[in-house]
Amino acid sequence: MASLKIIKKDIDYLISEVVSDCWTFLYINPDKKAEDVVEIINDSIKLRNELFARVNNPDKKSMKAHYKAINQDLLTGVDALFQRISQLTK
């Protein structure tokens, strides 16, 4: 099982990449869909906070499955956020 420190760093890194892409989109397209980009940033922060709460309050019965589910939710959540950013460019 990966350490909690590594899991938290992964969460922070991936969420910061989403936010960075949002800021890049706003910089390149200043007049386009700013409200949607802000909504994506807010959703990414909500995802980060939710995942951190789950990491800090583990299920004592099945720790390995709990952290595996957190990693899976992180990847699917970040992928969904990146998909939303991609949809804005169309």
PDB file with one MODEL, atoms N, CA, C and O in Angstrom:
MODEL        1
ATOM      1  N   MET A   1       0.851  -1.185   0.000  1.00  0.00           N
ATOM      2  CA  MET A   1       0.000   0.000   0.000  1.00  0.00           C
ATOM      3  C   MET A   1       0.891   1.240   0.000  1.00  0.00           C
ATOM      4  O   MET A   1       1.884   1.303   0.724  1.00  0.00           O
ATOM      5  N   ALA A   2       0.538   2.186  -0.787  1.00  0.00           N
ATOM      6  CA  ALA A   2       1.287   3.437  -0.852  1.00  0.00           C
ATOM      7  C   ALA A   2       1.065   4.229   0.427  1.00  0.00           C
ATOM      8  O   ALA A   2       0.042   4.092   1.098  1.00  0.00           O
ATOM      9  N   SER A   3       2.038   5.051   0.743  1.00  0.00           N
ATOM     10  CA  SER A   3       1.898   5.848   1.952  1.00  0.00           C
ATOM     11  C   SER A   3       0.870   6.960   1.740  1.00  0.00           C
ATOM     12  O   SER A   3       0.577   7.359   0.613  1.00  0.00           O
ATOM     13  N   LEU A   4       0.344   7.436   2.840  1.00  0.00           N
ATOM     14  CA  LEU A   4      -0.647   8.517   2.771  1.00  0.00           C
ATOM     15  C   LEU A   4      -0.041   9.781   2.172  1.00  0.00           C
ATOM     16  O   LEU A   4      -0.719  10.545   1.485  1.00  0.00           O
ATOM     17  N   LYS A   5       1.225   9.986   2.439  1.00  0.00           N
ATOM     18  CA  LYS A   5       1.912  11.161   1.908  1.00  0.00           C
ATOM     19  C   LYS A   5       1.924  11.131   0.381  1.00  0.00           C
ATOM     20  O   LYS A   5       1.700  12.155  -0.264  1.00  0.00           O
ATOM     21  N   ILE A   6       2.184   9.970  -0.192  1.00  0.00           N
ATOM     22  CA  ILE A   6       2.225   9.847  -1.649  1.00  0.00           C
ATOM     23  C   ILE A   6       0.832  10.026  -2.242  1.00  0.00           C
ATOM     24  O   ILE A   6       0.672  10.685  -3.270  1.00  0.00           O
ATOM     25  N   ILE A   7      -0.174   9.441  -1.599  1.00  0.00           N
ATOM     26  CA  ILE A   7      -1.550   9.583  -2.089  1.00  0.00           C
ATOM     27  C   ILE A   7      -1.970  11.050  -2.072  1.00  0.00           C
ATOM     28  O   ILE A   7      -2.571  11.536  -3.031  1.00  0.00           O
ATOM     29  N   LYS A   8      -1.659  11.750  -0.994  1.00  0.00           N
ATOM     30  CA  LYS A   8      -2.021  13.163  -0.894  1.00  0.00           C
ATOM     31  C   LYS A   8      -1.281  13.999  -1.939  1.00  0.00           C
ATOM     32  O   LYS A   8      -1.851  14.932  -2.505  1.00  0.00           O
ATOM     33  N   LYS A   9      -0.015  13.668  -2.194  1.00  0.00           N
ATOM     34  CA  LYS A   9       0.738  14.389  -3.218  1.00  0.00           C
ATOM     35  C   LYS A   9       0.150  14.139  -4.602  1.00  0.00           C
ATOM     36  O   LYS A   9       0.077  15.053  -5.423  1.00  0.00           O
ATOM     37  N   ASP A  10      -0.269  12.904  -4.863  1.00  0.00           N
ATOM     38  CA  ASP A  10      -0.903  12.595  -6.146  1.00  0.00           C
ATOM     39  C   ASP A  10      -2.188  13.396  -6.333  1.00  0.00           C
ATOM     40  O   ASP A  10      -2.440  13.937  -7.410  1.00  0.00           O
ATOM     41  N   ILE A  11      -2.991  13.468  -5.283  1.00  0.00           N
ATOM     42  CA  ILE A  11      -4.238  14.234  -5.350  1.00  0.00           C
ATOM     43  C   ILE A  11      -3.930  15.696  -5.646  1.00  0.00           C
ATOM     44  O   ILE A  11      -4.520  16.287  -6.550  1.00  0.00           O
ATOM     45  N   ASP A  12      -3.011  16.277  -4.889  1.00  0.00           N
ATOM     46  CA  ASP A  12      -2.664  17.681  -5.094  1.00  0.00           C
ATOM     47  C   ASP A  12      -2.107  17.935  -6.489  1.00  0.00           C
ATOM     48  O   ASP A  12      -2.455  18.928  -7.127  1.00  0.00           O
ATOM     49  N   TYR A  13      -1.243  17.041  -6.964  1.00  0.00           N
ATOM     50  CA  TYR A  13      -0.622  17.225  -8.277  1.00  0.00           C
ATOM     51  C   TYR A  13      -1.672  17.193  -9.389  1.00  0.00           C
ATOM     52  O   TYR A  13      -1.701  18.083 -10.239  1.00  0.00           O
ATOM     53  N   LEU A  14      -2.528  16.178  -9.387  1.00  0.00           N
ATOM     54  CA  LEU A  14      -3.499  16.045 -10.472  1.00  0.00           C
ATOM     55  C   LEU A  14      -4.529  17.172 -10.458  1.00  0.00           C
ATOM     56  O   LEU A  14      -4.912  17.680 -11.512  1.00  0.00           O
ATOM     57  N   ILE A  15      -4.973  17.560  -9.275  1.00  0.00           N
ATOM     58  CA  ILE A  15      -5.933  18.669  -9.190  1.00  0.00           C
ATOM     59  C   ILE A  15      -5.270  19.971  -9.627  1.00  0.00           C
ATOM     60  O   ILE A  15      -5.902  20.796 -10.286  1.00  0.00           O
ATOM     61  N   SER A  16      -4.002  20.164  -9.267  1.00  0.00           N
ATOM     62  CA  SER A  16      -3.324  21.392  -9.689  1.00  0.00           C
ATOM     63  C   SER A  16      -3.131  21.421 -11.201  1.00  0.00           C
ATOM     64  O   SER A  16      -3.123  22.498 -11.798  1.00  0.00           O
ATOM     65  N   GLU A  17      -2.976  20.259 -11.828  1.00  0.00           N
ATOM     66  CA  GLU A  17      -2.882  20.213 -13.290  1.00  0.00           C
ATOM     67  C   GLU A  17      -4.202  20.620 -13.939  1.00  0.00           C
ATOM     68  O   GLU A  17      -4.205  21.311 -14.958  1.00  0.00           O
ATOM     69  N   VAL A  18      -5.310  20.200 -13.361  1.00  0.00           N
ATOM     70  CA  VAL A  18      -6.622  20.593 -13.884  1.00  0.00           C
ATOM     71  C   VAL A  18      -6.791  22.108 -13.772  1.00  0.00           C
ATOM     72  O   VAL A  18      -7.204  22.767 -14.726  1.00  0.00           O
ATOM     73  N   VAL A  19      -6.470  22.647 -12.605  1.00  0.00           N
ATOM     74  CA  VAL A  19      -6.614  24.089 -12.391  1.00  0.00           C
ATOM     75  C   VAL A  19      -5.667  24.853 -13.321  1.00  0.00           C
ATOM     76  O   VAL A  19      -6.032  25.895 -13.865  1.00  0.00           O
ATOM     77  N   SER A  20      -4.474  24.340 -13.497  1.00  0.00           N
ATOM     78  CA  SER A  20      -3.515  24.977 -14.400  1.00  0.00           C
ATOM     79  C   SER A  20      -4.035  25.004 -15.836  1.00  0.00           C
ATOM     80  O   SER A  20      -3.911  26.014 -16.528  1.00  0.00           O
ATOM     81  N   ASP A  21      -4.613  23.899 -16.276  1.00  0.00           N
ATOM     82  CA  ASP A  21      -5.190  23.874 -17.624  1.00  0.00           C
ATOM     83  C   ASP A  21      -6.356  24.847 -17.749  1.00  0.00           C
ATOM     84  O   ASP A  21      -6.547  25.459 -18.800  1.00  0.00           O
ATOM     85  N   CYS A  22      -7.125  24.989 -16.695  1.00  0.00           N
ATOM     86  CA  CYS A  22      -8.233  25.955 -16.718  1.00  0.00           C
ATOM     87  C   CYS A  22      -7.705  27.377 -16.861  1.00  0.00           C
ATOM     88  O   CYS A  22      -8.233  28.161 -17.649  1.00  0.00           O
ATOM     89  N   TRP A  23      -6.672  27.710 -16.105  1.00  0.00           N
ATOM     90  CA  TRP A  23      -6.097  29.054 -16.203  1.00  0.00           C
ATOM     91  C   TRP A  23      -5.480  29.284 -17.573  1.00  0.00           C
ATOM     92  O   TRP A  23      -5.566  30.385 -18.118  1.00  0.00           O
ATOM     93  N   THR A  24      -4.860  28.256 -18.131  1.00  0.00           N
ATOM     94  CA  THR A  24      -4.294  28.373 -19.471  1.00  0.00           C
ATOM     95  C   THR A  24      -5.398  28.627 -20.494  1.00  0.00           C
ATOM     96  O   THR A  24      -5.245  29.461 -21.386  1.00  0.00           O
ATOM     97  N   PHE A  25      -6.509  27.906 -20.361  1.00  0.00           N
ATOM     98  CA  PHE A  25      -7.636  28.120 -21.265  1.00  0.00           C
ATOM     99  C   PHE A  25      -8.145  29.554 -21.152  1.00  0.00           C
ATOM    100  O   PHE A  25      -8.414  30.199 -22.165  1.00  0.00           O
ATOM    101  N   LEU A  26      -8.279  30.052 -19.926  1.00  0.00           N
ATOM    102  CA  LEU A  26      -8.744  31.431 -19.741  1.00  0.00           C
ATOM    103  C   LEU A  26      -7.759  32.441 -20.308  1.00  0.00           C
ATOM    104  O   LEU A  26      -8.170  33.473 -20.839  1.00  0.00           O
ATOM    105  N   TYR A  27      -6.471  32.163 -20.204  1.00  0.00           N
ATOM    106  CA  TYR A  27      -5.458  33.073 -20.723  1.00  0.00           C
ATOM    107  C   TYR A  27      -5.501  33.123 -22.253  1.00  0.00           C
ATOM    108  O   TYR A  27      -5.390  34.190 -22.855  1.00  0.00           O
ATOM    109  N   ILE A  28      -5.664  31.956 -22.864  1.00  0.00           N
ATOM    110  CA  ILE A  28      -5.682  31.895 -24.324  1.00  0.00           C
ATOM    111  C   ILE A  28      -7.000  32.406 -24.887  1.00  0.00           C
ATOM    112  O   ILE A  28      -7.017  33.038 -25.944  1.00  0.00           O
ATOM    113  N   ASN A  29      -8.109  32.140 -24.190  1.00  0.00           N
ATOM    114  CA  ASN A  29      -9.446  32.529 -24.643  1.00  0.00           C
ATOM    115  C   ASN A  29     -10.105  33.417 -23.590  1.00  0.00           C
ATOM    116  O   ASN A  29     -10.974  32.950 -22.854  1.00  0.00           O
ATOM    117  N   PRO A  30      -9.711  34.685 -23.503  1.00  0.00           N
ATOM    118  CA  PRO A  30     -10.228  35.525 -22.411  1.00  0.00           C
ATOM    119  C   PRO A  30     -11.725  35.823 -22.509  1.00  0.00           C
ATOM    120  O   PRO A  30     -12.361  36.099 -21.492  1.00  0.00           O
ATOM    121  N   ASP A  31     -12.290  35.774 -23.701  1.00  0.00           N
ATOM    122  CA  ASP A  31     -13.696  36.135 -23.862  1.00  0.00           C
ATOM    123  C   ASP A  31     -14.614  34.925 -23.934  1.00  0.00           C
ATOM    124  O   ASP A  31     -15.817  35.081 -24.144  1.00  0.00           O
ATOM    125  N   LYS A  32     -14.073  33.723 -23.766  1.00  0.00           N
ATOM    126  CA  LYS A  32     -14.844  32.519 -24.007  1.00  0.00           C
ATOM    127  C   LYS A  32     -15.149  31.763 -22.727  1.00  0.00           C
ATOM    128  O   LYS A  32     -14.222  31.329 -22.043  1.00  0.00           O
ATOM    129  N   LYS A  33     -16.388  31.596 -22.389  1.00  0.00           N
ATOM    130  CA  LYS A  33     -16.876  30.650 -21.395  1.00  0.00           C
ATOM    131  C   LYS A  33     -16.161  30.714 -20.047  1.00  0.00           C
ATOM    132  O   LYS A  33     -15.787  29.676 -19.502  1.00  0.00           O
ATOM    133  N   ALA A  34     -15.970  31.890 -19.514  1.00  0.00           N
ATOM    134  CA  ALA A  34     -15.274  32.050 -18.238  1.00  0.00           C
ATOM    135  C   ALA A  34     -16.058  31.421 -17.095  1.00  0.00           C
ATOM    136  O   ALA A  34     -15.461  30.866 -16.172  1.00  0.00           O
ATOM    137  N   GLU A  35     -17.389  31.500 -17.139  1.00  0.00           N
ATOM    138  CA  GLU A  35     -18.202  30.925 -16.066  1.00  0.00           C
ATOM    139  C   GLU A  35     -18.039  29.409 -16.004  1.00  0.00           C
ATOM    140  O   GLU A  35     -17.980  28.825 -14.922  1.00  0.00           O
ATOM    141  N   ASP A  36     -17.969  28.776 -17.188  1.00  0.00           N
ATOM    142  CA  ASP A  36     -17.795  27.327 -17.233  1.00  0.00           C
ATOM    143  C   ASP A  36     -16.444  26.916 -16.675  1.00  0.00           C
ATOM    144  O   ASP A  36     -16.337  25.904 -15.983  1.00  0.00           O
ATOM    145  N   VAL A  37     -15.419  27.691 -16.969  1.00  0.00           N
ATOM    146  CA  VAL A  37     -14.081  27.380 -16.472  1.00  0.00           C
ATOM    147  C   VAL A  37     -14.028  27.529 -14.956  1.00  0.00           C
ATOM    148  O   VAL A  37     -13.420  26.706 -14.271  1.00  0.00           O
ATOM    149  N   VAL A  38     -14.653  28.563 -14.436  1.00  0.00           N
ATOM    150  CA  VAL A  38     -14.693  28.755 -12.984  1.00  0.00           C
ATOM    151  C   VAL A  38     -15.453  27.608 -12.317  1.00  0.00           C
ATOM    152  O   VAL A  38     -15.085  27.168 -11.228  1.00  0.00           O
ATOM    153  N   GLU A  39     -16.493  27.134 -12.959  1.00  0.00           N
ATOM    154  CA  GLU A  39     -17.244  25.998 -12.430  1.00  0.00           C
ATOM    155  C   GLU A  39     -16.378  24.737 -12.391  1.00  0.00           C
ATOM    156  O   GLU A  39     -16.455  23.966 -11.435  1.00  0.00           O
ATOM    157  N   ILE A  40     -15.563  24.523 -13.413  1.00  0.00           N
ATOM    158  CA  ILE A  40     -14.658  23.369 -13.426  1.00  0.00           C
ATOM    159  C   ILE A  40     -13.628  23.490 -12.309  1.00  0.00           C
ATOM    160  O   ILE A  40     -13.314  22.504 -11.642  1.00  0.00           O
ATOM    161  N   ILE A  41     -13.102  24.692 -12.104  1.00  0.00           N
ATOM    162  CA  ILE A  41     -12.139  24.904 -11.017  1.00  0.00           C
ATOM    163  C   ILE A  41     -12.794  24.610  -9.673  1.00  0.00           C
ATOM    164  O   ILE A  41     -12.197  23.949  -8.823  1.00  0.00           O
ATOM    165  N   ASN A  42     -14.018  25.097  -9.476  1.00  0.00           N
ATOM    166  CA  ASN A  42     -14.720  24.835  -8.218  1.00  0.00           C
ATOM    167  C   ASN A  42     -14.980  23.346  -8.017  1.00  0.00           C
ATOM    168  O   ASN A  42     -14.845  22.837  -6.904  1.00  0.00           O
ATOM    169  N   ASP A  43     -15.350  22.648  -9.081  1.00  0.00           N
ATOM    170  CA  ASP A  43     -15.583  21.209  -8.980  1.00  0.00           C
ATOM    171  C   ASP A  43     -14.297  20.452  -8.672  1.00  0.00           C
ATOM    172  O   ASP A  43     -14.319  19.457  -7.948  1.00  0.00           O
ATOM    173  N   SER A  44     -13.183  20.918  -9.216  1.00  0.00           N
ATOM    174  CA  SER A  44     -11.914  20.255  -8.923  1.00  0.00           C
ATOM    175  C   SER A  44     -11.514  20.447  -7.463  1.00  0.00           C
ATOM    176  O   SER A  44     -10.968  19.533  -6.845  1.00  0.00           O
ATOM    177  N   ILE A  45     -11.780  21.618  -6.915  1.00  0.00           N
ATOM    178  CA  ILE A  45     -11.488  21.868  -5.505  1.00  0.00           C
ATOM    179  C   ILE A  45     -12.400  21.017  -4.617  1.00  0.00           C
ATOM    180  O   ILE A  45     -11.956  20.493  -3.595  1.00  0.00           O
ATOM    181  N   LYS A  46     -13.667  20.879  -5.001  1.00  0.00           N
ATOM    182  CA  LYS A  46     -14.576  20.013  -4.252  1.00  0.00           C
ATOM    183  C   LYS A  46     -14.101  18.568  -4.274  1.00  0.00           C
ATOM    184  O   LYS A  46     -14.155  17.875  -3.257  1.00  0.00           O
ATOM    185  N   LEU A  47     -13.631  18.110  -5.443  1.00  0.00           N
ATOM    186  CA  LEU A  47     -13.104  16.748  -5.560  1.00  0.00           C
ATOM    187  C   LEU A  47     -11.892  16.570  -4.665  1.00  0.00           C
ATOM    188  O   LEU A  47     -11.770  15.554  -3.980  1.00  0.00           O
ATOM    189  N   ARG A  48     -10.997  17.545  -4.663  1.00  0.00           N
ATOM    190  CA  ARG A  48      -9.813  17.478  -3.809  1.00  0.00           C
ATOM    191  C   ARG A  48     -10.189  17.385  -2.342  1.00  0.00           C
ATOM    192  O   ARG A  48      -9.661  16.546  -1.612  1.00  0.00           O
ATOM    193  N   ASN A  49     -11.092  18.238  -1.913  1.00  0.00           N
ATOM    194  CA  ASN A  49     -11.504  18.227  -0.512  1.00  0.00           C
ATOM    195  C   ASN A  49     -12.182  16.911  -0.127  1.00  0.00           C
ATOM    196  O   ASN A  49     -11.952  16.386   0.963  1.00  0.00           O
ATOM    197  N   GLU A  50     -13.012  16.383  -1.018  1.00  0.00           N
ATOM    198  CA  GLU A  50     -13.685  15.113  -0.760  1.00  0.00           C
ATOM    199  C   GLU A  50     -12.675  13.969  -0.640  1.00  0.00           C
ATOM    200  O   GLU A  50     -12.770  13.134   0.259  1.00  0.00           O
ATOM    201  N   LEU A  51     -11.719  13.945  -1.549  1.00  0.00           N
ATOM    202  CA  LEU A  51     -10.717  12.873  -1.514  1.00  0.00           C
ATOM    203  C   LEU A  51      -9.822  12.988  -0.281  1.00  0.00           C
ATOM    204  O   LEU A  51      -9.475  11.973   0.323  1.00  0.00           O
ATOM    205  N   PHE A  52      -9.449  14.193   0.093  1.00  0.00           N
ATOM    206  CA  PHE A  52      -8.649  14.370   1.298  1.00  0.00           C
ATOM    207  C   PHE A  52      -9.422  13.928   2.543  1.00  0.00           C
ATOM    208  O   PHE A  52      -8.846  13.328   3.451  1.00  0.00           O
ATOM    209  N   ALA A  53     -10.704  14.219   2.586  1.00  0.00           N
ATOM    210  CA  ALA A  53     -11.518  13.781   3.732  1.00  0.00           C
ATOM    211  C   ALA A  53     -11.560  12.258   3.800  1.00  0.00           C
ATOM    212  O   ALA A  53     -11.500  11.679   4.884  1.00  0.00           O
ATOM    213  N   ARG A  54     -11.663  11.614   2.641  1.00  0.00           N
ATOM    214  CA  ARG A  54     -11.682  10.158   2.609  1.00  0.00           C
ATOM    215  C   ARG A  54     -10.334   9.567   2.990  1.00  0.00           C
ATOM    216  O   ARG A  54     -10.278   8.528   3.648  1.00  0.00           O
ATOM    217  N   VAL A  55      -9.250  10.214   2.584  1.00  0.00           N
ATOM    218  CA  VAL A  55      -7.914   9.728   2.953  1.00  0.00           C
ATOM    219  C   VAL A  55      -7.698   9.869   4.455  1.00  0.00           C
ATOM    220  O   VAL A  55      -7.144   8.974   5.093  1.00  0.00           O
ATOM    221  N   ASN A  56      -8.130  10.979   5.010  1.00  0.00           N
ATOM    222  CA  ASN A  56      -7.913  11.232   6.432  1.00  0.00           C
ATOM    223  C   ASN A  56      -8.844  10.445   7.343  1.00  0.00           C
ATOM    224  O   ASN A  56      -8.570  10.324   8.537  1.00  0.00           O
ATOM    225  N   ASN A  57      -9.936   9.910   6.813  1.00  0.00           N
ATOM    226  CA  ASN A  57     -10.884   9.124   7.605  1.00  0.00           C
ATOM    227  C   ASN A  57     -11.095   7.764   6.942  1.00  0.00           C
ATOM    228  O   ASN A  57     -12.139   7.521   6.336  1.00  0.00           O
ATOM    229  N   PRO A  58     -10.101   6.877   7.058  1.00  0.00           N
ATOM    230  CA  PRO A  58     -10.191   5.598   6.332  1.00  0.00           C
ATOM    231  C   PRO A  58     -11.174   4.629   6.968  1.00  0.00           C
ATOM    232  O   PRO A  58     -11.534   4.741   8.140  1.00  0.00           O
ATOM    233  N   ASP A  59     -11.589   3.683   6.155  1.00  0.00           N
ATOM    234  CA  ASP A  59     -12.415   2.574   6.621  1.00  0.00           C
ATOM    235  C   ASP A  59     -11.479   1.556   7.264  1.00  0.00           C
ATOM    236  O   ASP A  59     -10.636   0.979   6.578  1.00  0.00           O
ATOM    237  N   LYS A  60     -11.613   1.329   8.554  1.00  0.00           N
ATOM    238  CA  LYS A  60     -10.671   0.484   9.295  1.00  0.00           C
ATOM    239  C   LYS A  60     -10.761  -0.988   8.903  1.00  0.00           C
ATOM    240  O   LYS A  60      -9.809  -1.737   9.121  1.00  0.00           O
ATOM    241  N   LYS A  61     -11.869  -1.411   8.337  1.00  0.00           N
ATOM    242  CA  LYS A  61     -12.051  -2.826   8.034  1.00  0.00           C
ATOM    243  C   LYS A  61     -11.263  -3.268   6.810  1.00  0.00           C
ATOM    244  O   LYS A  61     -10.669  -4.346   6.814  1.00  0.00           O
ATOM    245  N   SER A  62     -11.250  -2.475   5.798  1.00  0.00           N
ATOM    246  CA  SER A  62     -10.557  -2.858   4.564  1.00  0.00           C
ATOM    247  C   SER A  62      -9.756  -1.665   4.045  1.00  0.00           C
ATOM    248  O   SER A  62     -10.186  -0.962   3.130  1.00  0.00           O
ATOM    249  N   MET A  63      -8.608  -1.456   4.631  1.00  0.00           N
ATOM    250  CA  MET A  63      -7.781  -0.293   4.304  1.00  0.00           C
ATOM    251  C   MET A  63      -7.308  -0.332   2.845  1.00  0.00           C
ATOM    252  O   MET A  63      -7.370   0.677   2.143  1.00  0.00           O
ATOM    253  N   LYS A  64      -6.842  -1.483   2.399  1.00  0.00           N
ATOM    254  CA  LYS A  64      -6.304  -1.582   1.044  1.00  0.00           C
ATOM    255  C   LYS A  64      -7.381  -1.272   0.001  1.00  0.00           C
ATOM    256  O   LYS A  64      -7.132  -0.528  -0.948  1.00  0.00           O
ATOM    257  N   ALA A  65      -8.552  -1.831   0.174  1.00  0.00           N
ATOM    258  CA  ALA A  65      -9.651  -1.578  -0.761  1.00  0.00           C
ATOM    259  C   ALA A  65     -10.094  -0.114  -0.695  1.00  0.00           C
ATOM    260  O   ALA A  65     -10.461   0.475  -1.711  1.00  0.00           O
ATOM    261  N   HIS A  66     -10.057   0.465   0.499  1.00  0.00           N
ATOM    262  CA  HIS A  66     -10.451   1.864   0.679  1.00  0.00           C
ATOM    263  C   HIS A  66      -9.533   2.791  -0.120  1.00  0.00           C
ATOM    264  O   HIS A  66     -10.014   3.663  -0.843  1.00  0.00           O
ATOM    265  N   TYR A  67      -8.230   2.609   0.004  1.00  0.00           N
ATOM    266  CA  TYR A  67      -7.286   3.470  -0.698  1.00  0.00           C
ATOM    267  C   TYR A  67      -7.257   3.179  -2.192  1.00  0.00           C
ATOM    268  O   TYR A  67      -7.003   4.078  -2.994  1.00  0.00           O
ATOM    269  N   LYS A  68      -7.513   1.947  -2.566  1.00  0.00           N
ATOM    270  CA  LYS A  68      -7.610   1.629  -3.989  1.00  0.00           C
ATOM    271  C   LYS A  68      -8.809   2.341  -4.604  1.00  0.00           C
ATOM    272  O   LYS A  68      -8.728   2.844  -5.725  1.00  0.00           O
ATOM    273  N   ALA A  69      -9.916   2.385  -3.876  1.00  0.00           N
ATOM    274  CA  ALA A  69     -11.107   3.092  -4.360  1.00  0.00           C
ATOM    275  C   ALA A  69     -10.844   4.595  -4.460  1.00  0.00           C
ATOM    276  O   ALA A  69     -11.326   5.248  -5.386  1.00  0.00           O
ATOM    277  N   ILE A  70     -10.091   5.139  -3.524  1.00  0.00           N
ATOM    278  CA  ILE A  70      -9.749   6.568  -3.572  1.00  0.00           C
ATOM    279  C   ILE A  70      -8.919   6.861  -4.817  1.00  0.00           C
ATOM    280  O   ILE A  70      -9.175   7.838  -5.522  1.00  0.00           O
ATOM    281  N   ASN A  71      -7.923   6.015  -5.091  1.00  0.00           N
ATOM    282  CA  ASN A  71      -7.105   6.214  -6.287  1.00  0.00           C
ATOM    283  C   ASN A  71      -7.939   6.120  -7.556  1.00  0.00           C
ATOM    284  O   ASN A  71      -7.756   6.904  -8.487  1.00  0.00           O
ATOM    285  N   GLN A  72      -8.848   5.167  -7.591  1.00  0.00           N
ATOM    286  CA  GLN A  72      -9.707   5.008  -8.769  1.00  0.00           C
ATOM    287  C   GLN A  72     -10.625   6.221  -8.946  1.00  0.00           C
ATOM    288  O   GLN A  72     -10.805   6.711 -10.061  1.00  0.00           O
ATOM    289  N   ASP A  73     -11.201   6.698  -7.847  1.00  0.00           N
ATOM    290  CA  ASP A  73     -12.069   7.877  -7.908  1.00  0.00           C
ATOM    291  C   ASP A  73     -11.284   9.125  -8.321  1.00  0.00           C
ATOM    292  O   ASP A  73     -11.801   9.986  -9.033  1.00  0.00           O
ATOM    293  N   LEU A  74     -10.041   9.212  -7.871  1.00  0.00           N
ATOM    294  CA  LEU A  74      -9.193  10.334  -8.267  1.00  0.00           C
ATOM    295  C   LEU A  74      -8.979  10.333  -9.772  1.00  0.00           C
ATOM    296  O   LEU A  74      -9.144  11.361 -10.429  1.00  0.00           O
ATOM    297  N   LEU A  75      -8.615   9.191 -10.312  1.00  0.00           N
ATOM    298  CA  LEU A  75      -8.338   9.116 -11.751  1.00  0.00           C
ATOM    299  C   LEU A  75      -9.587   9.359 -12.592  1.00  0.00           C
ATOM    300  O   LEU A  75      -9.529  10.068 -13.597  1.00  0.00           O
ATOM    301  N   THR A  76     -10.711   8.781 -12.191  1.00  0.00           N
ATOM    302  CA  THR A  76     -11.933   8.996 -12.971  1.00  0.00           C
ATOM    303  C   THR A  76     -12.428  10.435 -12.827  1.00  0.00           C
ATOM    304  O   THR A  76     -12.919  11.018 -13.794  1.00  0.00           O
ATOM    305  N   GLY A  77     -12.306  11.009 -11.641  1.00  0.00           N
ATOM    306  CA  GLY A  77     -12.739  12.392 -11.431  1.00  0.00           C
ATOM    307  C   GLY A  77     -11.900  13.385 -12.216  1.00  0.00           C
ATOM    308  O   GLY A  77     -12.436  14.309 -12.828  1.00  0.00           O
ATOM    309  N   VAL A  78     -10.592  13.200 -12.199  1.00  0.00           N
ATOM    310  CA  VAL A  78      -9.697  14.097 -12.932  1.00  0.00           C
ATOM    311  C   VAL A  78      -9.909  13.927 -14.430  1.00  0.00           C
ATOM    312  O   VAL A  78      -9.885  14.909 -15.172  1.00  0.00           O
ATOM    313  N   ASP A  79     -10.117  12.694 -14.885  1.00  0.00           N
ATOM    314  CA  ASP A  79     -10.377  12.466 -16.302  1.00  0.00           C
ATOM    315  C   ASP A  79     -11.655  13.171 -16.738  1.00  0.00           C
ATOM    316  O   ASP A  79     -11.706  13.762 -17.816  1.00  0.00           O
ATOM    317  N   ALA A  80     -12.679  13.108 -15.907  1.00  0.00           N
ATOM    318  CA  ALA A  80     -13.932  13.789 -16.231  1.00  0.00           C
ATOM    319  C   ALA A  80     -13.739  15.310 -16.291  1.00  0.00           C
ATOM    320  O   ALA A  80     -14.320  15.981 -17.145  1.00  0.00           O
ATOM    321  N   LEU A  81     -12.925  15.842 -15.386  1.00  0.00           N
ATOM    322  CA  LEU A  81     -12.666  17.287 -15.408  1.00  0.00           C
ATOM    323  C   LEU A  81     -11.895  17.688 -16.668  1.00  0.00           C
ATOM    324  O   LEU A  81     -12.192  18.711 -17.284  1.00  0.00           O
ATOM    325  N   PHE A  82     -10.906  16.877 -17.044  1.00  0.00           N
ATOM    326  CA  PHE A  82     -10.171  17.170 -18.279  1.00  0.00           C
ATOM    327  C   PHE A  82     -11.076  17.058 -19.504  1.00  0.00           C
ATOM    328  O   PHE A  82     -10.918  17.818 -20.459  1.00  0.00           O
ATOM    329  N   GLN A  83     -12.010  16.129 -19.486  1.00  0.00           N
ATOM    330  CA  GLN A  83     -12.963  16.010 -20.593  1.00  0.00           C
ATOM    331  C   GLN A  83     -13.820  17.267 -20.697  1.00  0.00           C
ATOM    332  O   GLN A  83     -14.108  17.741 -21.796  1.00  0.00           O
ATOM    333  N   ARG A  84     -14.223  17.801 -19.554  1.00  0.00           N
ATOM    334  CA  ARG A  84     -15.026  19.029 -19.563  1.00  0.00           C
ATOM    335  C   ARG A  84     -14.227  20.203 -20.129  1.00  0.00           C
ATOM    336  O   ARG A  84     -14.772  21.031 -20.860  1.00  0.00           O
ATOM    337  N   ILE A  85     -12.939  20.277 -19.795  1.00  0.00           N
ATOM    338  CA  ILE A  85     -12.088  21.338 -20.352  1.00  0.00           C
ATOM    339  C   ILE A  85     -11.977  21.161 -21.862  1.00  0.00           C
ATOM    340  O   ILE A  85     -12.018  22.138 -22.610  1.00  0.00           O
ATOM    341  N   SER A  86     -11.837  19.923 -22.307  1.00  0.00           N
ATOM    342  CA  SER A  86     -11.733  19.652 -23.739  1.00  0.00           C
ATOM    343  C   SER A  86     -13.008  20.037 -24.467  1.00  0.00           C
ATOM    344  O   SER A  86     -12.948  20.524 -25.596  1.00  0.00           O
ATOM    345  N   GLN A  87     -14.157  19.830 -23.843  1.00  0.00           N
ATOM    346  CA  GLN A  87     -15.422  20.187 -24.466  1.00  0.00           C
ATOM    347  C   GLN A  87     -15.546  21.695 -24.660  1.00  0.00           C
ATOM    348  O   GLN A  87     -16.225  22.144 -25.583  1.00  0.00           O
ATOM    349  N   LEU A  88     -14.902  22.476 -23.805  1.00  0.00           N
ATOM    350  CA  LEU A  88     -14.967  23.938 -23.940  1.00  0.00           C
ATOM    351  C   LEU A  88     -14.244  24.440 -25.180  1.00  0.00           C
ATOM    352  O   LEU A  88     -14.580  25.499 -25.710  1.00  0.00           O
ATOM    353  N   THR A  89     -13.265  23.695 -25.639  1.00  0.00           N
ATOM    354  CA  THR A  89     -12.492  24.144 -26.804  1.00  0.00           C
ATOM    355  C   THR A  89     -13.208  23.912 -28.117  1.00  0.00           C
ATOM    356  O   THR A  89     -12.807  24.454 -29.147  1.00  0.00           O
ATOM    357  N   LYS A  90     -14.266  23.111 -28.097  1.00  0.00           N
ATOM    358  CA  LYS A  90     -14.990  22.805 -29.337  1.00  0.00           C
ATOM    359  C   LYS A  90     -15.972  23.877 -29.684  1.00  0.00           C
ATOM    360  O   LYS A  90     -16.664  23.775 -30.698  1.00  0.00           O
TER     361      LYS A  90
ENDMDL
END
